């Protein structure tokens, strides 16, 4: 599944366009490498998302085509989450 679509389905990002823009800007990494919006997300991938003053690392547990709002949190496991400091660095 495309990275931008997965981020939207997981509810980690509110809109797919925001997910697309974040990936284009290099704020999303898959396996430690900057990812494009079209990057394929697979079960077991580790993502690092730099949004909203936080850096969140998650592990992909599922990548279904559709998911309910209640089921969205079952798509990933949060590995770490840290706030960026006033200089923008974690």
Secondary structure, DSSP 4 states (H G I P E B T S, - for coil): -BHHHHHHHTTSSS-HHHHHHHHHTT-EEETTEE--TTPBP-TT-EEEEEETTEEEEEEE----S---TTTGGGGEEEEEEEE--TTS--
